[in-house]
């Protein structure tokens, strides 16, 4: 099978993954996890490290697949290996035993870009979590009720004892501004 047919097959797997097809997830895992585990075991890692790295790479792949406009420019195998390799390198660089990984599989630009976007999103999420932890009450609960539990402003007004939905909306706006200040202060 030539490379183009492999990429088309891989792209179809991505479409199925984006549609939450468990079989596609299983196929990707069975076909590509052993390669990642081997790479990590050969470079000071454990089986648990390999599972963690592969799971994180699958999250990156899933996010890219869900975007809907992600087109593989390399084999899925190359993409996953490159993402896992970069993640493992970052983990090794943060630890006491740093060892270089071989350049035996070409790293794809897509993988590097996807990983950087994922890491940036993850950092922003942690930053938002920190800001939410500092915002205090009732702001934290108001924002959670509105944005996470999708409660209406009328429901929030009743829950918090505001005279009407407009007052609750004004309070939510003040809370958002406070959250924004805390978020950007980090």
N, C-alpha and C positions, 0 to 999 in steps of 0.2 A: 504494500500500500504506500503510495507516495505521500510526501509531507502535506500537500494540499488536502488530500482526502482525510488525513489524520486531523488536521486543523478543523475541517468541516465537521467531523465526528465530535471533536472536542467542543466546538461551538454549540452543537446540538445538545451536548451534555450540560453546558452552561445555561441554555434556555430552559432545560428541564429542572436544573438546580434552582433557577430563579422562580420557577413555578412550584417550588417546594416538593419536588418529586424525590421521595426517599430513595428510590432505586438509583437515581442519578448520583446521589450522595454516596451510596454504597459502592457504586462502580468507581467513582473518583477515589474513594478511600482504598479500595482493594487494589486498584491499578497503580496508585502513586504513593501511598503511605510507606511501603517497604523501602523505596528509594530514599525517602526522607529519613526514616529511622536509621538506615545504614549509614547515611552521611553524618548524622548526629552522633551515633555510637562510635564512629571512626574518629570523631573530633571531640573527645572528652565529655560526651553527653551520655545520658541514661535513656532508657526506654520511656520513662515518664517525661523527660525533656522533649523527646521526639513527639510524644502525644500532645503535649502542650503547644509546641511550635506548629505542628500540623493543624491542630484545631484553630489556632490563631490565623494561620494561612487560609484555612477554609472560610473563616469569617471575612477576610479580605476578598477572597474569590466570590463569596456570596454577595457581598456589598457591590462588587463590580458587576456581577451578573444581574442583580436587581436594578441597576441603573438602566439596563435595557439597550444601551448604545455601545456597550463594550464589545469590541471585536478583537479576537486573539490575533496577534501578528506572529505568534510562535505556537509551538505545541503546548498543550495544557501542562504536560510534564515539565517543560522548560520553565514555564511561568511559575508553577508551584515550587519547583526546586529553587528558583531564584528568590522567591519570596521567603521561603524557609531558610535559605542560606543567609540572606541579609538579616533575618530575625535572629538566627543563631549567632552570627558574627556580632551583632549588637549585644546579645546576652554574654558572649565570651569577653567582649571588650569591657563590660561592666564588672567582670569577675577577675579573680586573681590569676587564673591560668588561661592566658590568651594564646591561641594557636591558629595559624592561618588555614583557610580552607582551600582546597584545590580549585583551579579554574577549569575543570574538566567539562563543565556544561556551560554553554554560553548564557550569560545573564540577559534577560530581556528588559528593555526599557519600560515596557508595560508593567512588569513586576516591580521595578524600582519605584515607578510613579504610583502604583496602587498601594504599595507599602507605605510610602511617604504620606499619602493622603489618609490612609488608615491611622497611622501614628499621630498625625496632626489632629484628626477627629477625636482620637482617644485622649490626647492631651487636653483638647478643648472640653471634652466631657468631664474629665477629672477637675479641670479648672471651674467648670460650672457647678459640679458637685460641692467643691470647696466653698464657692460663693453661696450656694443654697444653704450650706451648713452655718454660714455666718449671718444670714439675713434675718433670722429670728422670726418670732410669731407676731401677728397673724400672717405676715407676708408669705412665709414658707407654705403654710397650709392653703392660703388663697391661691397661690400660683399652682400648687399641686392639684387642687380641686379643679381649676380651670384648664390647665394644659395637659395634665396626666389623666384625670378622671373625666374630663370633658363635661363638667357641670356648667349649667347656664349661669349668667350673671344674676338672674332672679333667684336661683337656688342658693348661690353663694350669699346673696343679700340676706336671705332668710336664715341661713346657717350661722352667719356672723352678726345678725341683728342690725343690719343696715336698713335705713328707712325705705330704700328702693334700689333697683338694679343699677341705676346711674351712679349712686354713691359707691356701690361695690365696684363698679367699673373704674371710678376715679381712684379708689384705694388700690385696685390691681395695677393701674398705671403707675402710681407712686412706688409700689413694690417693685415693678419692673425696672423703674429708673434706679432704684436702690440696688437691685440685683446687678444691673448693668455696671454701676459704679464699682461694686465689689468684684465683679468679673474682670473688669479692665484694670483694677488696682493690682491684681495678681500678675 
